[in-house]
Amino acid sequence: MLLRPLRRVTWMHPLWVTLSQLGDSRWLLPLSLVLILFGPKESRTLRIRWAAALAGAGALTLATKLAFLGWGIGWARLDFTGFSGHATMTAAVYPVALYLAAFGRFPKPLLWALLGSLLAAMVAYSRLPLNAHSASEVVSGWVLGTAATVLALSARATGWTTPLPTLAASVVVGLAIPMLMPTVRTHDVVIRLATELSGRDQVFNRHHFVR
């Protein structure tokens, strides 16, 4: 039996939309890029691992989406058409970003990372009532993003604090990109790439799973 998204609860729809917007890659990627490039030198190993983990998780997510959209490669039994980008990126960005913000300022910065992971789980879940993804895509995406976070935070160093101007710049840049490119949607870009690579006029959709 296919794992279908949960039915929409109408009165909670604005909440799901708001949470889902927190998983927009147009905001998350610029935010993380600023933190990676301009963090304190003492956190260099962590930031390098984070960059590598983000790149790996992002590439794997993109590959699964292209495989299905362009060639129909998925897992019908689990209703899997590719890792959820929202689930993956939020789980890979928010915990590390909050850890970087808290380290050197608050005790037990890992607790802040856990809060980021919880926020990511809420964002991931929001994709279900919005009928954007199946449960398998959301859960697997969150696990993939969490693995990226674990890899990044496996690097430990002491005696550093991310400067407040860097934190502020990451938020400002992250917010500015969606405002400057309001009509650009990452999913539309992926669809265009899938059609170009596969040579198809139209992409596959999950209805092709129905027998």
N, C-alpha and C positions, 0 to 999 in steps of 0.2 A: 504494500500500500504506500502511495506517495505521501510524503510529509508536506502538508499544505500549510500556508500561512494562516495565522489565527484570523477569525472574523473581526472586522473593525467594530470597535465600541465608539459610537458616534460622538458622545460627549467628551471622550478623551482624545479625540482626533487632534486638536491643537497641541496637546502635550506631546503626542508622538511626532508630529511635524517638527516641533521645536527641538526635541531630542535628536531627531534625524539630521537636522541642519548642523548640529554640533559635529557630525561625522563627515562634513563636506571636505574633500581633499584640497579644495582651493584655499581653505583656511588652515588645515592641518599641516600640509606640506611646507608652505612658506614659514609658518611658525617654527616648525622643527628645523628647517634649514638655517634660520637665524641663530637658533640655540646651538646648532652643531658648529657653525662657522665662527661664532663670536663668544663662545664660552671660555672660562678661565683655562689657562694652559694645564693646570693640575688635573683637570677633568678630561684631558685629551684622549686617553685610552677609552674612556666611557663613550665619548662622543664619536670616536671612530667606529667603535662596535655598534653604536646606535645607527650610524649612517649605513653601515654594511647590513645590519639587520633590517632596517627600513627598506633598503634597496632590494634585498632578497625577498622579503614579504610582498613588496609591491610588484616585483617581477613575477612571482608565482601567482599572485592574484590576477594580474593581467593575462598571464598565459592561460589560466583556466577559463577566463572569460572569452578570450579569443578562440580557444579551442571549441567552445560551445557555439558562440555566435557565428563563427566562420565555417565550422565543419560539423556542428551538431554533436560534438563529443561531450558527453556528460554521464550522469549516473541516474537513470530513470527511476530506479527503485527508491532512491533517497530524494528524488526531485532536486538533484544537484546540478546546477548549470555554471558553477564557479564560486569561488570564495566571495563572500560579501565584502566589498571594498570598505564600506562604512565600519563594519565590525572589525576588519583587519587593521585599518589605519587608526581607529580610535584606541584599540587595545595596544597598538605599538607606539602611540604618541603620548596620550594623556598621562599614563603612569610615569614615563620617563621625564616628561616636561614638568610635572609636579614634583618629582624627585629632585630635579635640578633646581627648581625654585626654592625647595625647602632645605636642601642640604646646606649646612653651615648657619642656618637661621633658626631652625626648629629642631627639637629632639626627635629622634626616630623618623628620619625622612622616608623610610620604607613604608610607614603608615600612610604617607601622602601618596606614594606609588600605589598602594592598595586602594585608596580612594579613587585614584585615576582609573584603576582597573574596574572598579565598581561603576564609575561613570560610563566607561566604555561598554560595559555589559548592558547598561540601560539604553545607551544609544543603539547597540546591536539589537536589543529586543524590540526597539521601536520600529524596526524594519518589518517585523512580522505583521502587526495590525495594519500597517500601511500597504501590505501585500507586495512589498518590493522584493522579498526573498523568502525562501523556504527555511525551515528550521535547520536543516543540514548545512545550508550556506552560511547562516548566521553563526551557528555554534562553531563550525570549522574555521570561519574567518576570525572569530574571537580567539580561538585557540592558537591560530597562526600568529596573530598580532601579539598575544601574550608571550609566545615563544620568543618573538623578537625583543620584547621588553626584558625578559629573563636574560637573554644574551647580552643586552646592553648593560644591565645592572649587575652583571657578574664581574664587571670591572670596578674595583674599589680603590679609592684614594682618599686622603684626608687633607684638611687644611685649605679648602677652597670654598668659595661662595660665588654663585653666578651673579654678576652685577645687576642691580635694579634696572639700569638703562638697557641692558641686553634683554632682560625679561619684558620690559615695556615695548622695546622695538619688535620683539617677536610677536607680541599681541597686535601691535599696530599694523605691521606688515601682513600678518595673517588675516586681519579684518579688511585690509585695503584691497587685497586681490579680488575677493568676490564682489566688492563694490565697483572695482574698475572693470571687471569682466562678468557682468550679471547674466549675460546670455550664454556664456560658455559653460557647458555641462560635461563633466568627465565621461559620463556614460555615452554621450553623443560622439565624443572623440573615439572611444573604444569601438563603437559601432562602425564608424567611418573606417577605422583601421582594419576591422575584421572584414569588411567588404572589399577593401583594397587588397588585402593579403590573400583572401580566398577566391577573389574574382566573381563572387556572387552579387546579384543585384539586391537581394534582401538577406537579412541575417536569420538564423534559426531562433525560435523562441520555445518556451517550456511546453507549449501546446503540442510540439512535435513528440513529446513524451507520451501523449495520450494514444492508446492503442484502440 
